[in-house]
Amino acid sequence: MEYDDRSGQVLNFLTGLALGAVIGAGVALLSAPESGRRTRRRLQRVATDVRSGANERLEELADELKDRVDDAVRGTRRRLKR
């Protein structure tokens, strides 16, 4: 089985894209013409949303890794039974 590194490259790109979006949103909020209290509340909401999204993505990655490991184990068992 040949390892395909493209999925890792796509993941790195998407991670960078998400990080850039978060940083851009933070800069936009900090430079917004609102009071400090409103801006802080907004930043707290954005941070909470980002953490929730990161947790969901980690769960997806863990499920994908589990599936890959299960497939590899099944393939190895088949080869050993021959």
SULPEWO-V362164 format. One record per backbone hydrogen bond with DSSP energy under -0.5 kcal/mol. NH is the residue of the N-H (numbers start at 1). CO is the residue of the C=O. E is the energy in kcal/mol with one decimal. If there is no record, write none. Layout:
BEGIN
NH|CO|E ; NH|CO|E
END
This chain:
BEGIN
5|3|-0.7 ; 7|4|-0.7 ; 9|5|-1.8 ; 10|6|-2.5 ; 11|7|-2.3 ; 12|8|-2.4 ; 13|9|-2.3 ; 14|10|-2.8 ; 15|11|-2.5 ; 16|12|-2.4 ; 17|13|-2.5 ; 18|14|-2.6 ; 19|15|-2.6 ; 20|16|-2.5 ; 21|17|-2.2 ; 22|18|-2.4 ; 23|19|-2.6 ; 24|20|-2.7 ; 25|21|-2.4 ; 26|22|-2.4 ; 27|23|-2.5 ; 28|24|-2.4 ; 29|25|-2.5 ; 30|26|-2.4 ; 31|27|-1.9 ; 32|29|-0.9 ; 34|32|-1.8 ; 39|35|-2.2 ; 40|36|-2.7 ; 41|37|-2.2 ; 42|38|-2.4 ; 43|39|-2.6 ; 44|40|-2.4 ; 45|41|-2.2 ; 46|42|-2.7 ; 47|43|-2.7 ; 48|44|-2.2 ; 49|45|-2.5 ; 50|46|-2.6 ; 51|47|-2.4 ; 52|48|-2.2 ; 53|49|-2.4 ; 54|50|-2.5 ; 55|51|-2.3 ; 56|52|-2.1 ; 57|53|-2.3 ; 58|54|-2.5 ; 59|55|-2.1 ; 60|56|-2.1 ; 61|57|-2.6 ; 62|58|-2.4 ; 63|59|-2.3 ; 64|60|-2.4 ; 65|61|-2.6 ; 66|62|-2.5 ; 67|63|-2.3 ; 68|64|-2.2 ; 69|65|-2.6 ; 70|66|-2.7 ; 71|67|-2.4 ; 72|68|-2.3 ; 73|69|-2.6 ; 74|70|-2.6 ; 75|71|-2.4 ; 76|72|-2.3 ; 77|73|-2.5 ; 78|74|-2.3 ; 79|75|-2.1 ; 80|76|-2.3 ; 81|77|-1.8 ; 82|78|-0.8 ; 82|79|-0.6
END
